[in-house]
């Protein structure tokens, strides 16, 4: 399996550079320069591979409300169960601007929407007040991926939200404590490399088996930091490379982790038995 993963990743990288079809006996994907066509092709491939085994959430966001609304209305969402839509980035809208942005998306979307608050990447924080307003006013706003790092804000949302609205952790390092406050799970980074182990921690915490969940949480404390010290997804790609699953390649402006970080990740991977 390791050799297959490396060989197929090499084919994918070559196809991306040349704008052609990547093919092996294990997979076949067209790599297109046009992002809209590329996104549609990747969506179709994922829907085919998942084959209804789990719900699929797909990103649709940006800092132009009109452009996002247009994508919601024109994209073929067949096989997708929900939309993950990040707060507008760079132009730093006011709280009322954020509300009006998501209001337009809720009115245009054919699918349930998961709001995504990640001020470290967007430059703007969506407050608990704005999140709760959106949760109450539009039934198809069904959840928020909260990555503000502000536990008080997250707890405020959990405490005052409608019953049908969920709070999902957007930060691996605080997933355990956030579940103890009432969050329902996580959209994870480390889960790409350690899906069994991390999901076990989540399931234990959701069942109220906090001692067992805490043990797993503490096991990954150092890794939570390492995977982000040189940026994401550089850290998790380095880890997957050390596990023999992919080649450690990123597209500019992202670059691989520093050698010192790579060495630390490699040591942890070895200690975990990979």
C-alpha positions as CSV (number, residue, x, y, z in Angstrom):
1,X,0.0,0.0,0.0
2,X,2.9,2.4,0.8
3,X,4.4,1.9,-2.7
4,X,1.0,2.4,-4.3
5,X,0.4,5.6,-2.4
6,X,3.8,7.1,-3.4
7,X,3.5,6.0,-7.0
8,X,0.0,7.4,-7.4
9,X,0.9,10.7,-5.7
10,X,3.8,11.0,-8.2
11,X,1.3,10.5,-11.1
12,X,-1.0,13.1,-9.6
13,X,1.8,15.7,-9.3
14,X,3.0,15.1,-12.8
15,X,-0.6,15.5,-14.2
16,X,-1.1,18.7,-12.2
17,X,2.0,20.3,-13.7
18,X,1.0,19.3,-17.2
19,X,-2.7,19.8,-17.0
20,X,-3.6,16.2,-18.1
21,X,-5.1,13.0,-16.8
22,X,-3.6,11.0,-14.0
23,X,-4.3,7.3,-14.2
24,X,-3.2,4.1,-12.6
25,X,-5.0,0.8,-12.0
26,X,-6.1,2.2,-8.6
27,X,-7.5,5.6,-9.7
28,X,-8.1,7.9,-12.6
29,X,-8.5,11.6,-12.2
30,X,-8.4,14.5,-14.7
31,X,-6.3,17.4,-13.4
32,X,-7.6,20.7,-15.0
33,X,-6.1,24.2,-14.9
34,X,-9.6,25.8,-14.6
35,X,-10.5,25.7,-10.9
36,X,-14.3,25.4,-11.5
37,X,-13.8,22.4,-13.8
38,X,-11.2,21.0,-11.4
39,X,-13.5,21.3,-8.4
40,X,-16.3,19.6,-10.3
41,X,-14.1,16.7,-11.4
42,X,-12.7,16.2,-7.8
43,X,-16.2,16.3,-6.4
44,X,-17.4,13.6,-8.8
45,X,-14.4,11.5,-8.0
46,X,-15.0,11.7,-4.3
47,X,-18.7,11.1,-4.5
48,X,-18.0,7.9,-6.6
49,X,-15.3,6.7,-4.1
50,X,-17.3,7.4,-1.0
51,X,-20.4,5.8,-2.5
52,X,-22.8,7.1,0.2
53,X,-20.9,5.5,3.1
54,X,-20.6,8.8,5.0
55,X,-22.0,12.3,4.5
56,X,-19.9,14.6,2.4
57,X,-19.3,18.3,3.3
58,X,-17.8,20.5,0.5
59,X,-16.3,23.9,0.8
60,X,-17.9,26.9,-0.9
61,X,-16.8,30.3,0.3
62,X,-15.0,33.5,-0.5
63,X,-14.9,37.2,0.1
64,X,-17.3,38.1,-2.8
65,X,-20.8,37.3,-1.7
66,X,-22.1,37.5,-5.3
67,X,-19.5,35.0,-6.5
68,X,-20.3,32.5,-3.7
69,X,-24.0,32.9,-4.4
70,X,-23.4,32.2,-8.1
71,X,-21.4,29.1,-7.3
72,X,-24.1,27.8,-4.9
73,X,-26.7,28.2,-7.7
74,X,-24.6,27.0,-10.6
75,X,-22.4,24.2,-9.3
76,X,-23.6,20.5,-9.6
77,X,-23.9,19.5,-5.9
78,X,-25.3,16.0,-6.6
79,X,-23.9,13.6,-4.0
80,X,-22.9,16.4,-1.6
81,X,-24.8,16.6,1.7
82,X,-23.8,20.0,3.0
83,X,-21.7,23.2,2.4
84,X,-18.8,24.4,4.5
85,X,-18.5,28.2,4.0
86,X,-15.7,30.2,5.5
87,X,-16.1,33.8,6.7
88,X,-15.1,36.3,4.0
89,X,-11.3,36.9,4.2
90,X,-9.0,39.9,3.7
91,X,-11.7,42.6,3.3
92,X,-12.7,42.3,7.0
93,X,-16.5,42.9,7.0
94,X,-18.3,44.2,10.0
95,X,-20.6,41.9,12.0
96,X,-23.6,43.2,10.1
97,X,-21.7,42.5,6.9
98,X,-21.0,39.0,8.0
99,X,-24.7,38.5,8.8
100,X,-25.8,39.8,5.4
101,X,-23.2,37.7,3.6
102,X,-24.4,34.5,5.3
103,X,-28.1,35.6,4.9
104,X,-27.6,35.7,1.1
105,X,-25.9,32.3,1.2
106,X,-28.7,30.8,3.2
107,X,-31.3,32.1,0.8
108,X,-29.4,30.8,-2.2
109,X,-28.0,27.4,-1.0
110,X,-29.7,24.2,-2.1
111,X,-28.0,22.4,0.8
112,X,-27.5,22.9,4.6
113,X,-24.7,25.2,5.5
114,X,-22.0,24.8,8.1
115,X,-20.5,28.3,9.0
116,X,-16.8,28.4,9.4
117,X,-15.2,30.9,11.7
118,X,-11.4,31.0,11.5
119,X,-10.1,34.5,12.3
120,X,-6.5,33.5,12.2
121,X,-6.9,32.9,8.5
122,X,-9.6,35.4,7.5
123,X,-8.6,38.4,9.6
124,X,-12.1,38.7,11.1
125,X,-13.8,37.0,14.0
126,X,-17.6,36.2,13.8
127,X,-18.9,36.9,17.3
128,X,-21.2,34.6,19.2
129,X,-23.9,37.2,18.8
130,X,-23.7,37.1,15.0
131,X,-23.4,33.3,14.9
132,X,-26.5,32.9,17.1
133,X,-28.5,35.4,15.0
134,X,-27.7,33.4,11.9
135,X,-28.5,30.1,13.7
136,X,-31.9,31.4,14.8
137,X,-32.9,33.2,11.6
138,X,-32.1,30.5,9.0
139,X,-32.9,26.8,9.5
140,X,-30.5,25.7,6.8
141,X,-27.6,27.2,8.8
142,X,-27.2,23.9,10.7
143,X,-23.8,24.2,12.4
144,X,-20.6,26.2,12.8
145,X,-17.0,25.0,12.6
146,X,-15.5,27.1,15.3
147,X,-11.8,27.8,15.1
148,X,-11.5,31.2,16.9
149,X,-9.6,29.7,19.8
150,X,-11.9,31.6,22.1
151,X,-13.4,29.0,24.5
152,X,-15.6,31.6,26.1
153,X,-17.1,32.6,22.8
154,X,-17.6,28.9,21.8
155,X,-19.3,28.2,25.2
156,X,-21.6,31.2,24.7
157,X,-22.7,29.7,21.3
158,X,-23.2,26.2,22.8
159,X,-25.2,27.5,25.7
160,X,-27.6,29.8,23.7
161,X,-27.9,28.1,20.3
162,X,-31.1,26.5,19.0
163,X,-31.4,22.8,19.7
164,X,-30.9,21.9,16.0
165,X,-27.8,23.9,15.6
166,X,-24.4,22.2,16.3
167,X,-21.0,23.5,17.3
168,X,-18.1,21.6,15.7
169,X,-14.5,22.1,16.8
170,X,-12.2,23.5,14.2
171,X,-9.1,23.0,16.3
172,X,-7.7,19.6,17.2
173,X,-6.0,20.8,20.3
174,X,-9.2,22.0,22.0
175,X,-11.6,19.3,20.7
176,X,-11.6,17.3,23.9
177,X,-12.4,20.2,26.2
178,X,-14.9,21.6,23.7
179,X,-16.8,18.3,23.6
180,X,-17.1,18.4,27.4
181,X,-18.8,21.7,27.0
182,X,-21.3,20.4,24.4
183,X,-19.6,20.4,21.0
184,X,-20.6,17.5,18.8
185,X,-17.2,16.7,17.1
186,X,-14.4,18.1,15.0
187,X,-13.4,18.8,11.5
188,X,-9.8,17.7,12.0
189,X,-6.3,18.1,10.6
190,X,-4.6,15.3,12.6
191,X,-7.5,13.1,11.6
192,X,-6.1,13.0,8.1
193,X,-3.1,11.1,9.4
194,X,-4.5,9.3,12.4
195,X,-8.2,8.8,11.7
196,X,-8.7,5.8,13.9
197,X,-6.9,7.1,17.0
198,X,-8.3,10.6,16.9
199,X,-11.9,9.6,16.1
200,X,-11.7,7.1,19.0
201,X,-10.9,10.0,21.3
202,X,-13.9,11.9,20.0
203,X,-16.2,9.0,20.4
204,X,-15.1,8.3,23.9
205,X,-15.6,12.0,24.9
206,X,-19.0,12.1,23.3
207,X,-20.0,9.0,25.4
208,X,-18.8,10.8,28.5
209,X,-15.8,8.5,29.0
210,X,-13.6,11.5,29.7
211,X,-10.7,9.8,31.5
212,X,-10.0,7.5,28.5
213,X,-10.5,10.3,26.0
214,X,-8.2,12.6,28.0
215,X,-5.4,10.0,27.9
216,X,-5.6,10.0,24.1
217,X,-5.8,13.8,24.0
218,X,-2.6,14.1,26.1
219,X,-0.9,11.6,23.8
220,X,-1.2,14.0,20.9
221,X,-0.5,17.3,22.7
222,X,3.0,17.8,21.2
223,X,1.8,16.7,17.8
224,X,-1.0,19.3,17.8
225,X,1.6,22.0,18.0
226,X,4.1,20.5,15.5
227,X,1.5,20.1,12.8
228,X,1.0,23.9,12.8
229,X,4.4,25.3,13.7
230,X,5.3,25.7,10.0
231,X,1.8,26.1,8.7
232,X,-1.1,23.8,7.7
233,X,-1.2,21.6,5.6
234,X,2.6,21.5,5.6
235,X,2.7,19.7,9.0
236,X,0.2,17.0,8.2
237,X,1.7,16.4,4.8
238,X,5.1,15.9,6.4
239,X,3.5,13.4,8.8
240,X,1.8,11.5,6.0
241,X,5.1,11.5,4.1
242,X,6.9,10.0,7.1
243,X,4.1,7.4,7.4
244,X,4.8,6.4,3.7
245,X,1.4,7.5,2.4
246,X,2.3,10.5,0.2
247,X,5.3,12.5,-1.2
248,X,6.0,15.6,0.8
249,X,5.1,18.1,-2.0
250,X,3.2,21.4,-1.7
251,X,2.2,24.1,-4.1
252,X,3.7,27.6,-3.7
253,X,3.4,29.7,-1.7
254,X,3.3,26.8,0.7
255,X,6.6,24.9,1.2
256,X,7.5,21.8,3.3
257,X,8.3,22.0,7.0
258,X,11.7,22.9,8.2
259,X,14.2,20.0,8.7
260,X,14.0,20.5,12.5
261,X,10.2,20.2,12.5
262,X,10.4,17.2,10.2
263,X,12.8,15.4,12.5
264,X,10.4,16.0,15.5
265,X,7.5,14.7,13.5
266,X,9.5,11.7,12.3
267,X,10.4,10.8,15.9
268,X,6.7,11.0,17.0
269,X,5.6,8.9,14.0
270,X,8.2,6.3,15.0
271,X,7.1,6.3,18.6
272,X,3.5,5.8,17.5
273,X,4.6,2.6,15.7
274,X,4.4,3.7,12.0
